[in-house]
Amino acid sequence: MTATRQNPRIRYDEGCLAAHALNVMGDRWALLVVRELMLAPKRFQAIRHGLPGITAAVLTQRLAQLIEAGVAVHGDGLYGLTASGRGLMPVLQAMCRWGAGHPGHDPRRFISPTALVISMTAMIGPAGGLRATAAMWMGPERFVLRLSGDGVLQVEAGEGPPADFLLSGSGNSLAAAVYGRTPLTRMAQEGRIALSGDAAAAQGFVDLFRLR
């Protein structure tokens, strides 16, 4: 029996590097599990919360595969990513940009908090020298987003130091705030999001993001 047949995870019997990457990460849900771990380690149930369509059995299997592949690690009840796993961030960003230009995207479907902020790192437009520190709270998941003068958006999990403004809501409501056209103050008045801090700075920040 060949080595290829001994390994059930090898589905593409090619020397192509793209095929090799798909042998490692091509199982259903695998890349989305990595997405949920990209910004911070999480417990099993927290990962499931960000992937409502996955079963516990499938998530257990995918995590085991990612650990075996050297993409993820597990310790003290938390799952996290290795340097190899974190190296998939540009892949996720490229997929966000590609998906934004492909017809059929439905933003009414579930959007996890982590998915939203990763998409923001991919979909930010020219910042024109704008600097901002934003806080985004979505239930138990909280992030600080720092926009530098050169237009690079850095995201950190956690509350961090005081920000210029705070946006609170669900992943879907804040996605509508970031990518939609309704002014933030109106969304706050309607109770769709919560906004505190510098409202003008918040509006200028979200105006940088477009799906098309």
VOGU-3710 file (C-alpha; in Angstrom, 3 decimals, decimal comma):
1> mtatrqnpri> 0,000/0,000/0,000  1,329/3,450/-0,892  1,812/6,246/1,611  -0,912/8,193/-0,168  -3,502/5,500/0,543  -2,416/5,203/4,159  -3,305/8,849/4,779  -7,081/9,399/4,392  -6,612/13,185/4,418  -4,739/13,161/1,104
11> rydegclaah> -7,373/13,582/-1,566  -5,321/15,227/-4,293  -2,478/13,005/-5,436  -0,440/15,842/-6,934  2,812/17,630/-6,293  1,081/21,000/-6,753  1,555/23,271/-3,726  -2,057/24,427/-3,927  -3,191/20,787/-3,880  -0,931/20,165/-0,887
21> alnvmgdrwa> -2,504/23,123/0,942  -5,957/21,734/0,211  -4,913/18,338/1,552  -4,128/20,092/4,835  -6,934/22,676/4,983  -9,508/21,569/2,425  -11,946/19,736/4,689  -15,283/21,434/5,215  -15,223/23,911/8,126  -11,447/23,695/8,600
31> llvvrelmla> -10,613/27,200/7,393  -13,583/28,682/9,249  -12,385/27,033/12,463  -9,037/28,734/11,858  -10,893/32,009/11,291  -12,537/31,780/14,698  -9,147/31,240/16,359  -7,247/33,842/14,357  -7,506/36,702/16,844  -7,509/34,864/20,163
41> pkrfqairhg> -7,521/31,351/21,651  -10,982/30,036/22,511  -12,707/27,247/24,338  -14,608/24,610/22,418  -18,054/26,108/23,010  -16,879/29,593/22,067  -15,681/28,233/18,728  -19,053/26,568/18,197  -20,805/29,830/18,977  -19,005/31,420/16,045
51> lpgitaavlt> -19,888/28,501/13,756  -23,575/27,798/14,428  -23,873/25,298/11,581  -21,183/22,919/12,828  -21,880/19,897/15,020  -19,821/19,079/18,092  -18,589/15,879/16,460  -17,396/17,631/13,308  -15,734/20,423/15,277  -13,928/17,854/17,425
61> qrlaqlieag> -12,697/16,129/14,281  -11,568/19,322/12,595  -9,706/20,524/15,671  -7,922/17,175/15,928  -6,936/17,404/12,262  -5,660/20,955/12,661  -3,611/19,963/15,686  -2,196/16,964/13,832  -1,276/19,218/10,894  0,553/21,662/13,163
71> vavhgdglyg> -1,946/24,439/12,508  -3,620/24,504/15,948  -2,680/23,719/19,538  -4,678/22,797/22,635  -3,835/23,462/26,252  -5,552/24,531/29,497  -8,941/24,083/27,847  -8,159/26,564/25,071  -7,589/26,023/21,376  -5,254/28,398/19,571
81> ltasgrglmp> -3,188/28,681/16,429  0,454/28,019/15,777  2,571/30,367/13,679  1,552/28,219/10,713  -2,115/28,741/11,518  -1,710/32,492/11,968  -0,027/32,538/8,578  -3,449/31,870/7,042  -4,620/35,419/7,796  -3,761/36,675/4,273
91> vlqamcrwga> -5,715/33,728/2,857  -8,804/34,739/4,835  -8,386/38,360/3,788  -8,024/37,414/0,120  -11,153/35,275/0,348  -13,064/38,205/1,865  -12,055/40,457/-1,011  -12,881/37,798/-3,599  -16,213/37,008/-1,963  -17,193/40,681/-1,823
101> ghpghdprrf> -16,971/40,866/-5,589  -18,799/37,609/-6,242  -22,609/37,689/-6,574  -24,866/35,995/-4,046  -23,499/37,244/-0,726  -26,336/37,538/1,829  -25,370/39,708/4,840  -28,593/38,705/6,621  -27,051/35,337/7,387  -25,116/34,876/10,621
111> isptalvism> -21,869/36,866/10,865  -19,559/36,024/13,747  -17,765/38,877/15,532  -14,375/37,512/14,521  -15,499/37,147/10,909  -16,580/40,794/10,857  -13,364/42,300/12,149  -11,211/40,089/9,916  -13,258/41,241/6,938  -12,627/44,834/7,982
121> tamigpaggl> -8,862/44,332/7,757  -9,422/43,214/4,150  -12,050/45,720/3,016  -10,677/49,009/4,315  -10,309/51,703/1,678  -7,816/54,562/1,435  -7,627/56,188/4,858  -6,199/59,528/3,757  -3,946/59,716/6,807  -6,810/59,183/9,249
131> rataamwmgp> -5,832/57,739/12,612  -8,344/56,158/14,961  -8,676/53,713/17,809  -12,017/51,945/17,806  -13,546/49,553/20,308  -16,103/47,006/19,115  -18,014/44,897/21,612  -20,130/42,023/20,392  -21,348/40,046/23,369  -18,400/38,358/25,083
141> erfvlrlsgd> -16,099/39,113/22,133  -14,421/42,496/22,350  -11,864/44,026/20,024  -9,677/47,089/19,701  -9,022/48,244/16,133  -6,161/50,669/15,557  -5,927/52,522/12,280  -2,491/53,963/11,610  -1,772/56,925/9,405  -0,586/54,651/6,588
151> gvlqveageg> -4,012/52,985/6,386  -3,117/49,706/8,091  -5,800/48,336/10,411  -4,554/46,261/13,345  -6,979/44,226/15,456  -6,461/42,963/18,991  -8,851/40,893/21,069  -9,855/42,363/24,422  -10,960/45,723/25,758  -7,590/47,449/25,694
161> ppadfllsgs> -7,018/51,106/26,647  -9,699/53,784/26,149  -10,686/54,190/22,499  -11,960/57,168/20,526  -15,385/55,528/20,380  -17,187/52,296/21,173  -19,607/50,408/18,942  -21,669/47,638/20,519  -24,098/45,140/19,058  -24,267/41,759/17,383
171> gnslaaavyg> -21,962/40,726/14,576  -24,744/41,312/12,067  -25,830/44,700/13,434  -22,276/46,014/13,507  -21,664/44,624/10,014  -24,626/46,732/8,889  -23,133/49,714/10,717  -19,724/49,255/9,099  -20,757/48,332/5,567  -24,180/49,923/5,304
181> rtpltrmaqe> -25,157/53,468/4,444  -27,338/54,322/7,471  -25,661/56,929/9,720  -24,412/55,528/13,002  -26,343/58,068/15,073  -29,584/56,973/13,421  -28,796/53,300/14,009  -28,100/54,110/17,658  -31,332/56,081/18,007  -33,236/53,117/16,560
191> grialsgdaa> -31,587/50,775/19,068  -29,866/48,682/16,407  -26,416/49,410/17,846  -24,964/51,280/20,817  -22,545/54,152/20,198  -20,501/56,043/22,748  -17,563/58,405/22,464  -16,737/60,574/19,466  -19,638/59,992/17,056  -18,037/62,015/14,243
201> aaqgfvdlfr> -14,824/59,993/14,499  -16,853/56,786/14,504  -18,696/57,797/11,339  -15,491/58,792/9,606  -13,995/55,435/10,529  -16,830/53,252/9,248  -17,048/55,323/6,055  -13,686/53,787/5,076  -15,247/50,356/4,541  -17,117/49,205/1,449
211> lr> -18,111/45,762/0,229  -17,900/46,807/-3,424
//
